Amino acid sequence: MSDNTSENGGNGAEKPASAPPAPVKAPVAASNWEREVLEKLVFATLKEQKAARRWGIFFKAVTLLVIVVGLSAYLDISWTGSEETLGRHTALIEIEGAIESEGSGAASVVIPALNKAFSDSGSVAVVMHINSPGGSPVQAGMIVDEMVRLRKGYPAKPLYVVVDEICASGCYYIAAGADRIYVNKASIIGSIGVLMDGFGFTGIMEKVGVERRLLTAGENKGFMDPFSPLTEKHKQYAQTMLNEIHQQFIQVVRNGRGKRLKETPEMFSGLFWTGAKSIDMGLADAFGTVDSVARDVVKAEDIIDYTQHEGLPERVLKKFGAAMGAGAVKSAMDNVKPSLR
């Protein structure tokens, strides 16, 4: 009995020492590994979904742009095609604002409209309705050259200009190319001259201690730099250039108005006059509006607008790309361009 008891007692005492350790760390390690894998899968899935959304937005935007451009082109084709079926009418072209490379006064906008208006078999006459203080002699020159060409090509189709509130300088440069000019008695007409304006900052730079460091290749490359003194040589050169453009302007007016012009010493001095006075001077022909000219002169009261309006695609696309850089360069060069204003 005692032997069995001691053996059992011995076995009972040895059981805690021989028991295996509790498995704690292995399951924790396995759990962490699974969690990391799941997190990576989730993040990868989210990344793919974001990329898919971005591409989806991109393709939707491209699709929308294609639809808009296509619709615009379709409408333009439809409108152009409808011109062939138009009856007897007066063709109208609107110019509002400055004569410059963008806007309704740009040669790239006015010239296509003139060609469409003249080439339409239903148009009896073309009326340019203008309200502008002037602008670029280059744009005005291109427009008036096309007006003269079309008048020769379509001798039976007269070209009239109807002035709204103002037709000065570069605007009158264009108007002189028409067969007749109609005004309101209070319209502002004339300003046959050329200017080149800018600012000089050399005085204030000296006061604040700023030194202009301008390096050029070519002794006249810094011509009209607002931060450098204006030399007498450069001033004379600019004046010679302005005088040349002024003579071009005067010749266009003389060619367009012919014997109707009653020249005075002040006519080409840059002054302007009322519409009533401009008729007396031969700068305009009569009073009239677009409606009255279409009704009483052209005898075609139906008026069709041929003005080239900027479409939605052009307005959207202009906000991107080279237009931004071109705008910066244009603003920097504005002070050195001759202007008919």
C-alpha positions as CSV (number, residue, x, y, z in Angstrom):
1,M,0.0,0.0,0.0
2,S,2.7,2.4,0.9
3,D,4.6,1.7,-2.3
4,N,1.6,2.4,-4.4
5,T,0.9,5.6,-2.5
6,S,4.4,6.9,-3.0
7,E,4.3,6.1,-6.7
8,N,1.0,7.9,-7.1
9,G,2.2,10.7,-5.0
10,G,5.4,10.9,-7.1
11,N,3.5,10.9,-10.3
12,G,1.1,13.6,-9.1
13,A,4.1,15.8,-8.1
14,E,5.8,15.4,-11.5
15,K,2.7,16.3,-13.7
16,P,3.0,20.1,-13.6
17,A,6.7,20.0,-14.6
18,S,6.0,17.7,-17.6
19,A,2.9,19.7,-18.9
20,P,3.6,21.4,-22.4
21,P,3.7,25.3,-22.5
22,A,0.5,27.1,-23.6
23,P,0.5,27.9,-27.4
24,V,0.2,31.7,-27.3
25,K,2.7,33.3,-29.8
26,A,2.0,31.2,-32.8
27,P,-1.7,32.1,-33.2
28,V,-0.9,35.8,-32.7
29,A,1.8,35.7,-35.5
30,A,-0.7,33.9,-37.8
31,S,-3.4,36.5,-37.1
32,N,-1.0,39.4,-37.8
33,W,0.0,37.9,-41.1
34,E,-3.6,37.4,-42.2
35,R,-4.5,41.0,-41.2
36,E,-1.6,42.4,-43.2
37,V,-2.6,40.4,-46.3
38,L,-6.2,41.6,-46.0
39,E,-5.1,45.2,-45.6
40,K,-3.0,45.0,-48.7
41,L,-5.8,43.5,-50.6
42,V,-8.2,46.1,-49.5
43,F,-5.8,49.0,-50.3
44,A,-5.0,47.5,-53.7
45,T,-8.8,47.2,-54.4
46,L,-9.4,50.8,-53.4
47,K,-6.5,52.0,-55.5
48,E,-7.9,50.1,-58.6
49,Q,-11.3,51.6,-57.9
50,K,-9.9,55.1,-57.7
51,A,-8.0,54.6,-60.9
52,A,-11.0,53.2,-62.6
53,R,-13.1,56.2,-61.5
54,R,-10.5,58.6,-62.8
55,W,-10.3,56.9,-66.1
56,G,-14.1,56.8,-66.2
57,I,-14.4,60.5,-65.6
58,F,-11.7,61.2,-68.2
59,F,-13.4,59.1,-70.9
60,K,-16.8,60.6,-70.0
61,A,-15.3,64.1,-70.4
62,V,-13.8,63.2,-73.7
63,T,-17.0,61.7,-74.9
64,L,-18.9,64.7,-73.9
65,L,-16.5,67.0,-75.6
66,V,-16.7,64.9,-78.8
67,I,-20.5,65.1,-78.7
68,V,-20.5,68.9,-78.1
69,V,-18.0,69.5,-80.9
70,G,-19.9,67.1,-83.2
71,L,-23.2,68.8,-82.4
72,S,-21.7,72.2,-83.0
73,A,-20.2,71.2,-86.3
74,Y,-23.6,69.6,-87.3
75,L,-25.5,72.8,-86.4
76,D,-22.9,74.9,-88.3
77,I,-23.3,72.6,-91.4
78,S,-27.0,72.7,-91.1
79,W,-27.0,76.5,-90.8
80,T,-24.6,76.8,-93.7
81,G,-26.7,74.5,-95.8
82,S,-29.8,76.5,-95.0
83,E,-28.3,79.6,-96.5
84,E,-28.7,78.1,-100.0
85,T,-32.5,77.9,-99.5
86,L,-32.9,81.4,-98.0
87,G,-35.0,83.9,-100.0
88,R,-34.3,87.4,-100.9
89,H,-32.8,89.1,-97.9
90,T,-30.4,91.7,-96.4
91,A,-27.2,90.1,-95.1
92,L,-26.0,91.5,-91.7
93,I,-22.6,91.4,-90.1
94,E,-22.1,92.8,-86.6
95,I,-18.9,94.3,-85.2
96,E,-18.9,95.3,-81.6
97,G,-15.9,96.5,-79.6
98,A,-12.3,97.0,-80.4
99,I,-10.8,96.0,-83.8
100,E,-8.2,93.4,-82.6
101,S,-7.1,89.8,-83.2
102,E,-9.9,88.4,-81.1
103,G,-13.6,89.1,-80.8
104,S,-16.1,90.3,-83.4
105,G,-13.7,92.8,-84.8
106,A,-11.0,90.3,-85.7
107,A,-10.2,89.8,-89.4
108,S,-10.4,86.0,-88.9
109,V,-14.0,86.5,-87.8
110,V,-15.2,89.3,-90.1
111,I,-13.7,88.0,-93.4
112,P,-15.4,84.6,-93.4
113,A,-18.7,86.3,-92.6
114,L,-18.2,88.7,-95.5
115,N,-17.5,85.8,-97.9
116,K,-20.6,83.9,-96.8
117,A,-22.8,87.0,-97.1
118,F,-21.6,87.9,-100.5
119,S,-21.6,84.4,-101.9
120,D,-25.2,83.7,-100.9
121,S,-27.4,84.0,-103.9
122,G,-30.3,85.2,-101.8
123,S,-28.5,88.2,-100.3
124,V,-29.4,91.4,-102.1
125,A,-26.9,93.6,-100.1
126,V,-24.5,93.3,-97.2
127,V,-24.8,95.6,-94.2
128,M,-22.0,95.9,-91.6
129,H,-23.4,97.2,-88.3
130,I,-20.4,98.6,-86.4
131,N,-19.9,100.1,-83.0
132,S,-16.2,100.4,-82.3
133,P,-13.6,102.9,-81.0
134,G,-10.9,101.5,-83.3
135,G,-8.0,99.2,-82.8
136,S,-5.4,97.4,-84.8
137,P,-4.4,98.9,-88.2
138,V,-3.4,95.4,-89.3
139,Q,-6.8,93.9,-88.6
140,A,-8.6,96.9,-90.1
141,G,-6.4,96.7,-93.2
142,M,-7.0,93.0,-93.8
143,I,-10.8,93.6,-93.4
144,V,-10.9,96.6,-95.7
145,D,-8.8,94.8,-98.4
146,E,-11.3,91.9,-98.4
147,M,-14.2,94.4,-98.6
148,V,-12.7,96.0,-101.7
149,R,-12.0,92.6,-103.3
150,L,-15.6,91.4,-102.7
151,R,-17.1,94.6,-104.0
152,K,-15.2,94.0,-107.3
153,G,-16.2,90.4,-107.4
154,Y,-19.9,91.1,-106.7
155,P,-20.5,94.5,-108.4
156,A,-24.3,94.1,-108.3
157,K,-24.3,93.6,-104.5
158,P,-23.7,96.8,-102.5
159,L,-21.9,96.9,-99.2
160,Y,-23.2,99.4,-96.6
161,V,-21.9,100.3,-93.1
162,V,-24.4,101.4,-90.4
163,V,-22.8,103.1,-87.4
164,D,-24.3,102.7,-84.0
165,E,-22.8,105.0,-81.3
166,I,-19.2,105.3,-82.4
167,C,-17.0,104.5,-85.5
168,A,-13.6,106.1,-84.8
169,S,-10.1,105.5,-86.0
170,G,-9.6,101.8,-87.0
171,C,-13.4,101.4,-87.2
172,Y,-13.6,104.3,-89.7
173,Y,-10.6,102.7,-91.6
174,I,-13.0,99.7,-92.2
175,A,-16.1,101.9,-92.9
176,A,-14.3,103.8,-95.6
177,G,-14.2,100.6,-97.7
178,A,-18.0,100.5,-98.0
179,D,-20.2,101.8,-100.8
180,R,-22.1,104.1,-98.3
181,I,-22.0,104.9,-94.6
182,Y,-25.1,105.5,-92.6
183,V,-25.0,107.2,-89.1
184,N,-27.1,108.6,-86.4
185,K,-27.0,112.3,-86.0
186,A,-25.3,111.9,-82.6
187,S,-22.8,109.1,-83.6
188,I,-19.1,109.8,-83.2
189,I,-17.2,109.6,-86.5
190,G,-13.6,110.2,-87.5
191,S,-10.4,110.2,-85.4
192,I,-8.3,109.6,-88.5
193,G,-4.9,109.2,-86.8
194,V,-2.5,106.7,-85.3
195,L,-1.0,106.5,-81.8
196,M,1.6,104.5,-80.0
197,D,1.3,104.9,-76.2
198,G,3.2,103.6,-73.2
199,F,4.8,104.6,-69.9
200,G,8.3,105.5,-68.8
201,F,9.4,104.5,-65.3
202,T,13.0,105.7,-65.3
203,G,12.3,108.6,-62.9
204,I,10.7,106.6,-60.2
205,M,13.3,103.9,-60.6
206,E,16.0,106.4,-59.8
207,K,14.1,107.6,-56.7
208,V,13.8,104.1,-55.2
209,G,17.3,103.0,-56.2
210,V,16.3,100.5,-58.9
211,E,18.8,99.9,-61.7
212,R,17.7,98.6,-65.1
213,R,20.0,95.9,-66.4
214,L,19.1,95.2,-70.0
215,L,21.4,93.2,-72.3
216,T,20.6,93.1,-76.0
217,A,22.1,91.8,-79.2
218,G,21.4,94.6,-81.7
219,E,21.6,98.2,-80.6
220,N,17.9,98.9,-81.1
221,K,16.5,95.7,-79.6
222,G,15.5,97.6,-76.5
223,F,13.4,100.0,-78.5
224,M,10.4,101.3,-76.5
225,D,11.5,99.5,-73.3
226,P,9.5,101.3,-70.6
227,F,12.3,100.9,-68.0
228,S,15.0,102.6,-70.2
229,P,15.2,106.2,-71.2
230,L,13.7,107.1,-74.6
231,T,16.4,108.3,-76.9
232,E,15.8,111.0,-79.6
233,K,16.8,108.5,-82.2
234,H,14.1,106.0,-81.1
235,K,11.5,108.8,-80.8
236,Q,12.1,109.9,-84.4
237,Y,12.0,106.3,-85.6
238,A,8.6,105.7,-83.9
239,Q,7.3,109.0,-85.3
240,T,8.4,108.0,-88.8
241,M,6.6,104.7,-88.5
242,L,3.4,106.3,-87.2
243,N,3.5,108.8,-90.1
244,E,3.7,106.0,-92.6
245,I,0.7,104.2,-91.1
246,H,-1.2,107.5,-91.0
247,Q,-0.6,108.0,-94.7
248,Q,-1.9,104.5,-95.4
249,F,-5.0,105.3,-93.4
250,I,-5.5,108.6,-95.2
251,Q,-5.2,106.9,-98.6
252,V,-7.8,104.3,-97.7
253,V,-10.2,107.1,-96.7
254,R,-9.5,109.0,-99.9
255,N,-9.9,105.9,-102.1
256,G,-13.1,104.9,-100.4
257,R,-14.9,108.2,-100.1
258,G,-13.6,109.8,-103.4
259,K,-15.2,113.0,-104.4
260,R,-17.7,112.9,-101.6
261,L,-14.9,113.9,-99.2
262,K,-14.7,117.6,-98.4
263,E,-11.1,117.8,-97.0
264,T,-10.1,120.3,-94.4
265,P,-6.8,120.8,-92.6
266,E,-8.3,119.1,-89.5
267,M,-9.9,116.1,-91.2
268,F,-6.9,113.9,-90.8
269,S,-5.6,115.3,-87.5
270,G,-7.3,112.8,-85.3
271,L,-10.3,114.8,-84.4
272,F,-13.8,113.3,-84.5
273,W,-17.2,114.8,-85.2
274,T,-20.9,114.0,-84.7
275,G,-22.8,112.0,-87.3
276,A,-24.6,115.1,-88.5
277,K,-21.3,117.0,-89.1
278,S,-19.7,113.9,-90.7
279,I,-22.3,114.0,-93.4
280,D,-21.5,117.6,-94.1
281,M,-17.8,116.8,-94.4
282,G,-18.4,113.8,-96.7
283,L,-17.2,111.3,-94.1
284,A,-20.7,109.7,-94.1
285,D,-23.6,109.7,-96.5
286,A,-26.9,109.8,-94.7
287,F,-28.9,109.0,-91.5
288,G,-30.0,105.4,-91.1
289,T,-30.4,102.2,-89.0
290,V,-30.0,98.6,-90.0
291,D,-33.8,98.3,-90.3
292,S,-34.3,101.5,-92.3
293,V,-31.5,100.7,-94.7
294,A,-32.9,97.2,-95.3
295,R,-36.4,98.5,-95.8
296,D,-35.8,101.8,-97.7
297,V,-32.4,101.3,-99.4
298,V,-32.0,97.6,-100.1
299,K,-35.8,97.0,-100.3
300,A,-35.3,93.6,-98.6
301,E,-36.8,93.8,-95.1
302,D,-35.8,90.2,-94.2
303,I,-32.5,90.4,-92.4
304,I,-30.2,87.4,-92.0
305,D,-27.3,87.6,-89.5
306,Y,-24.1,86.2,-90.9
307,T,-21.9,87.2,-87.9
308,Q,-19.5,84.4,-86.9
309,H,-20.3,83.7,-83.3
310,E,-17.9,81.8,-81.1
311,G,-19.3,78.4,-80.2
312,L,-19.2,76.5,-76.9
313,P,-16.2,74.3,-77.9
314,E,-14.1,77.3,-78.8
315,R,-14.9,79.0,-75.6
316,V,-14.0,75.9,-73.6
317,L,-10.8,75.1,-75.4
318,K,-9.6,78.7,-75.2
319,K,-9.3,78.3,-71.5
320,F,-6.5,75.8,-72.0
321,G,-3.3,75.5,-73.9
322,A,-1.4,78.1,-75.8
323,A,-4.1,80.8,-75.4
324,M,-2.9,81.5,-71.8
325,G,0.7,82.0,-72.9
326,A,-0.3,84.0,-75.9
327,G,-2.3,86.3,-73.7
328,A,0.7,87.0,-71.5
329,V,2.9,87.8,-74.5
330,K,0.1,90.0,-76.0
331,S,-0.2,92.1,-72.8
332,A,3.5,92.6,-72.7
333,M,3.6,93.8,-76.3
334,D,0.5,96.0,-76.2
335,N,2.5,99.2,-75.4
336,V,4.7,99.0,-78.5
337,K,2.0,98.3,-81.2
338,P,0.6,101.2,-83.2
339,S,-3.1,101.6,-82.7
340,L,-5.9,103.3,-84.6
341,R,-7.7,104.8,-81.7
